[in-house]
Amino acid sequence: MAGNVNIDGDYVRYLLGKLTDQESARIEERLFADDGSFEELEIAEEELIDAYVRNKLSADDNRLFETKLSHSSRLLERVRFALILSAAVSTVPEQGEPAPVSETITSLVPGERYNKPWWKDFLGMSSSQPAFRMAFAAFALLLLVAGAAMFTEWMKLRRESQRLLAEQEAIQQQKPELERKSAEQQSQNERLTAESQRQRRQQAEDQKLIDESRRAEKQSQESARPPGVPGILSLVLPPGLTRDSGAQHNLIVPPGTSAVRLSLVLDADEYPRYRAVVKNAQGAEVRRFNGLKARRTSASSIIALTLPAKTLTAGNYIVQVEGLTSTGVAEPSNDYAFRVTKP
Amino acid sequence: MEVNSTQNLLLDYNPPLPSLTAKAKAVSFLAEENLQHNGNDQKEPTDATGSRRERVKWSLTQQAFDKLLACFSPDRDEAARQYEFTRVKLLRFFEWRGICSPDKRVDETLDRVARRIDEGQQIDNLPPYIYKVAYLVFLEALKEPKHTADLETDPPSTNALVFEEGEQERRRRCFDRCLEELAADSRKLILDYYQEERRAKIELRKLLADRLGVPLNALRIRAHRIRARLEQCIEKCISKFDTQPA
């Protein structure tokens, strides 16, 4: 075989049909026997095509090549490819090292920008650097994870916000009720305060009366009071009213009596405080007592009232007792009846 | 010599190839071959003169094809690979020789080789034998009037190189896509390798070869293989474009 054949030159001349039949047969025999030779011939074909595309063939060679070209669709396709490739590489910068591929890709066709989707540039997918791509991939993954976490957190906050809003609405709905209750409570407090003040005044008056009664008693004992008449009369009253005059508790108040003490026996001591009103037979209030406390005896609980004797004229009387709850609400407790007789 | 059959004119068909004598013998061989029979022969109709001349045409059987593959390699896969590569070589041969319908000539060549093997001919070195048969088919093709008419009357035309509207854009997109599919170093190599217009070609390629640490010819082969992959990719890409509805 022709071992000293100039590969490029002979192969190109073979392809153009410029070799003798014998020279051509020699090349062909070699390319059938040796795959490497066949590849060399294909490379020579590429170089011939590139020379044609770059208009570097002589007029004669150009004509011969176009003759081949007109009878081979495969060759035509390769020339079309070479045109695109030539356009792509012709825009690579001239100076220095070969330009980065990413730059080259963006200017494949002269005067036209490589029309890639914007997101490929954004994501760095056009980069030829594996590290750069890896970094972008990691960044994208990080964004994804962070986005998912933020979304979860946002959902959580949204649920919490909705819950708080619902609570606020509920509170808003309850507000009038609470305000009403608060006003009631305040009113109750004011009432209790006023009651307390009144009781203190009453107690002061009572004390004053008691002091007067004591003084009067002393005077009567010393002067006008007959011997054997007590200064203060005491009467124990069980609970309940009776119309039977005979069964009524009668209190004879002799002249010179300064005060009458009524001991009201309770059915049960159920309240922290009590109040009592003494009324005559006509229902007129004779005396009112507030802030009373029950006193425990061995048998029962008793509320004690002391009235000036002069406030009691002869006649029937009732005592109405009400229990006061811890919130100041008055509830009926017991009624008592007695008769005053004056000799 | 690879051929053992004394009936075959290829016995006299020694290198150097081809000679006028060889051409004459080859034509004679082809004429003789058309008169032979075997179990797969088909009778052809009478000729134009009305005389009933029986011409038979051999057709490829599975058995003959299997025998052909076995001659390439005992390993079936390797045999298939070599068969396909031989087809490509044959195709290029007929193309480079300027023969019309190269596909048909390739089939004709391989059928004849398969027939000889099926008939019991022992072939020691298959590729050169195939080339010799291909050369005979080439000579036969040269005799066909249509072939010479094509070459002599059809004016060379490069109109086909003018891209249709939108085609250039499709090709450019395919090129970009396929270029991106290449590995980064392959992409860089092919773009750098073909920058021969504006740089001193030899110097540039030497620089590339030095950078890669390979001889210049290895660089040349490497660039060719990358280019071949790129071309195949673009071919597939364009065919996809073509099959897509407008």
Interface residues (C-beta under 8 A of the other chain):
Chain A: Y14 L15 G17 D21 Q22 S24 A25 R26 E28 E29 L31 F32 A33 D35 F38 E39 L41 E42 I43 E46 D50 R54 R63 E66 T67 K68 L69 S70 H71 S72 R74 L75 L76 E77 R78 V79 R80 F81 L83 I84 L85 S86 A87 A88 V89 S90 V92 E94 P98 V101 T104 I105 L108 V109 Y114 N115 K116 S126 S128 Q129 P130
Chain B: P15 P16 L17 P18 F85 T86 K89 R92 F93 E95 W96 R97 G98 C100 N125 P127 P128 I130 Y131 Y135 D150 L151 D154 P155 P156 S157 T158 A160 L161 F163 R171 R172 R173 F175 D176 L179 E180 A184 R187 K188 I190 L191 D192 Y194 Q195 E196 E197 R198 R199 R220 I221 H224 R227 A228 L230 E231 I234 E235
